[in-house]
Amino acid sequence: MTTRPLEGKTALVTGGSRGVGAGIVARLAADGAKVAFTYARSADRAKAVAAEAVAAGGIAHPIHADSRHEQDIEAAVARTADRFGGLDILVNNAGVGSFAPITDLKIDEIDAMLTINVRSTIIAIREALAHMDDGGRIINIGSINADRTPFPGQSVYALTKGAVSSLTRGLAHELAPRGITVNNVQPGPIDTEANPADGPFATALLGVMATDRFGTAAEIGAFVSYLAGPDAAYITGSSLNVDGGFTA
Ligand SMILES: NC(=O)c1ccc[n+]([C@@H]2O[C@H](COP(=O)([O-])OP(=O)(O)OC[C@H]3O[C@@H](n4cnc5c(N)ncnc54)[C@H](OP(=O)(O)O)[C@@H]3O)[C@@H](O)[C@H]2O)c1
């Protein structure tokens, strides 16, 4: 019998109801982790993600928690730890982007990017650490736009993902004494509802990439699962691109 690499581990993924997050939930569960994941609006989608993971022999549990609210994040972490008896892996995936020149951005759009992409990540990590044993894993989902922002209209989104990259580096030092690694996965264009492979930006994006296709949520899930596993103990403080050569 083969042992799955994350057997016995517990995980919380924020924003697991769709897109990249759903791919991460599916892979962590398939690799043996007990996975809780949050959603805000897509309750039916969240149920379907959980049902698919269970049908594939895994454990996945949806939790309604809006990343804009501190109490929701605290409750999601606490519920995960209570239900599974601890928390080994935190994946901060929930994120939003509003893409427009800075002169056109509304205050609600700016607040949403700062709150969901940055503030909620800080809060989730702070809460998770109360439950995480030595050897835990924190994996943030940043963006390649932290390093490369070739098109107008991406500046504030890029700022939020740059903040995630900086947070990752600082925390790596803070948490290394506990054997907890902190990494930042920076996807390039991934085919999701937020950035469809046949969407309005696709031609421009493919024009600056080495590969001729968008990535998939499953490809991000596979890399996150590797970082969450025992073979990745020496990787920490890194921002790691999974981007089809977007930065090549
Ligand atoms: N797709 C790409 O090309 C790409 C590239 C680089 C980085 N990323 C990053 O990858 C992550 C996922 O992106 P995606 O493309 O999968 O986006 P998506 O398809 O729009 O999915 C976003 C996910 O985040 C959740 N979410 C949004 N607001 C939330 C809130 N307030 N509270 C809790 N959950 C919330 C959504 O849940 P509900 O539907 O339930 O609200 C959904 O599950 C983001 O951090 C994004 O910046 C994506």
The ligand as an SDF file (V2000), in Angstrom:
LIG
                    3D

 48 52  0  0  0  0  0  0  0  0999 V2000
   -6.0830   33.2030  -12.2010 N   0  0  0  0  0  0  0  0  0  0  0  0
   -4.8950   33.7830  -12.3670 C   0  0  0  0  0  0  0  0  0  0  0  0
   -4.4280   34.0070  -13.4790 O   0  0  0  0  0  0  0  0  0  0  0  0
   -4.0960   34.1710  -11.1480 C   0  0  0  0  0  0  0  0  0  0  0  0
   -2.7870   34.6100  -11.3860 C   0  0  0  0  0  0  0  0  0  0  0  0
   -2.0070   34.9960  -10.3050 C   0  0  0  0  0  0  0  0  0  0  0  0
   -2.5240   34.9250   -9.0290 C   0  0  0  0  0  0  0  0  0  0  0  0
   -3.8020   34.5010   -8.8390 N   0  0  0  0  0  0  0  0  0  0  0  0
   -4.2900   34.4630   -7.4510 C   0  0  0  0  0  0  0  0  0  0  0  0
   -4.8660   33.2220   -7.1740 O   0  0  0  0  0  0  0  0  0  0  0  0
   -5.9060   33.3730   -6.2060 C   0  0  0  0  0  0  0  0  0  0  0  0
   -7.1860   32.7610   -6.7510 C   0  0  0  0  0  0  0  0  0  0  0  0
   -7.5100   33.4060   -7.9810 O   0  0  0  0  0  0  0  0  0  0  0  0
   -8.5800   32.7870   -8.9930 P   0  0  0  0  0  0  0  0  0  0  0  0
   -8.1380   33.1230  -10.3490 O   0  0  0  0  0  0  0  0  0  0  0  0
   -8.8720   31.3620   -8.6370 O   0  0  0  0  0  0  0  0  0  0  0  0
   -9.8460   33.6950   -8.6350 O   0  0  0  0  0  0  0  0  0  0  0  0
  -11.4130   33.3590   -8.7480 P   0  0  0  0  0  0  0  0  0  0  0  0
  -11.6690   32.3670   -9.8090 O   0  0  0  0  0  0  0  0  0  0  0  0
  -12.0910   34.6860   -8.7910 O   0  0  0  0  0  0  0  0  0  0  0  0
  -11.7250   32.6700   -7.3160 O   0  0  0  0  0  0  0  0  0  0  0  0
  -11.5440   33.4490   -6.1640 C   0  0  0  0  0  0  0  0  0  0  0  0
  -11.7770   32.5940   -4.9240 C   0  0  0  0  0  0  0  0  0  0  0  0
  -11.5650   33.4580   -3.7840 O   0  0  0  0  0  0  0  0  0  0  0  0
  -12.7360   33.4650   -3.0020 C   0  0  0  0  0  0  0  0  0  0  0  0
  -12.9800   34.7720   -2.4190 N   0  0  0  0  0  0  0  0  0  0  0  0
  -13.0750   35.9840   -3.0340 C   0  0  0  0  0  0  0  0  0  0  0  0
  -13.3970   36.9210   -2.1350 N   0  0  0  0  0  0  0  0  0  0  0  0
  -13.4970   36.2980   -0.9460 C   0  0  0  0  0  0  0  0  0  0  0  0
  -13.7960   36.7360    0.3650 C   0  0  0  0  0  0  0  0  0  0  0  0
  -14.0870   38.0220    0.6360 N   0  0  0  0  0  0  0  0  0  0  0  0
  -13.7950   35.8150    1.3620 N   0  0  0  0  0  0  0  0  0  0  0  0
  -13.5230   34.5220    1.1150 C   0  0  0  0  0  0  0  0  0  0  0  0
  -13.2470   34.0450   -0.0990 N   0  0  0  0  0  0  0  0  0  0  0  0
  -13.2350   34.9360   -1.1210 C   0  0  0  0  0  0  0  0  0  0  0  0
  -13.8790   33.0960   -3.9380 C   0  0  0  0  0  0  0  0  0  0  0  0
  -14.9170   32.5420   -3.1520 O   0  0  0  0  0  0  0  0  0  0  0  0
  -16.5010   32.9020   -3.3800 P   0  0  0  0  0  0  0  0  0  0  0  0
  -16.8060   32.7130   -4.8210 O   0  0  0  0  0  0  0  0  0  0  0  0
  -17.1780   31.9240   -2.4800 O   0  0  0  0  0  0  0  0  0  0  0  0
  -16.6780   34.3170   -2.9560 O   0  0  0  0  0  0  0  0  0  0  0  0
  -13.1870   32.0630   -4.8370 C   0  0  0  0  0  0  0  0  0  0  0  0
  -13.1800   30.8040   -4.2350 O   0  0  0  0  0  0  0  0  0  0  0  0
   -6.0080   34.8780   -5.9250 C   0  0  0  0  0  0  0  0  0  0  0  0
   -5.2630   35.2100   -4.7790 O   0  0  0  0  0  0  0  0  0  0  0  0
   -5.3790   35.4880   -7.1540 C   0  0  0  0  0  0  0  0  0  0  0  0
   -4.8610   36.7810   -6.9090 O   0  0  0  0  0  0  0  0  0  0  0  0
   -4.6020   34.1280   -9.8680 C   0  0  0  0  0  0  0  0  0  0  0  0
  1  2  1  0
  2  3  2  0
  2  4  1  0
  4  5  1  0
  4 48  2  0
  5  6  2  0
  6  7  1  0
  7  8  2  0
  8  9  1  0
  8 48  1  0
  9 10  1  0
  9 46  1  0
 10 11  1  0
 11 12  1  0
 11 44  1  0
 12 13  1  0
 13 14  1  0
 14 15  2  0
 14 16  1  0
 14 17  1  0
 17 18  1  0
 18 19  2  0
 18 20  1  0
 18 21  1  0
 21 22  1  0
 22 23  1  0
 23 24  1  0
 23 42  1  0
 24 25  1  0
 25 26  1  0
 25 36  1  0
 26 27  1  0
 26 35  1  0
 27 28  2  0
 28 29  1  0
 29 30  1  0
 29 35  2  0
 30 31  1  0
 30 32  2  0
 32 33  1  0
 33 34  2  0
 34 35  1  0
 36 37  1  0
 36 42  1  0
 37 38  1  0
 38 39  2  0
 38 40  1  0
 38 41  1  0
 42 43  1  0
 44 45  1  0
 44 46  1  0
 46 47  1  0
M  CHG  2   8   1  16  -1
M  END
$$$$
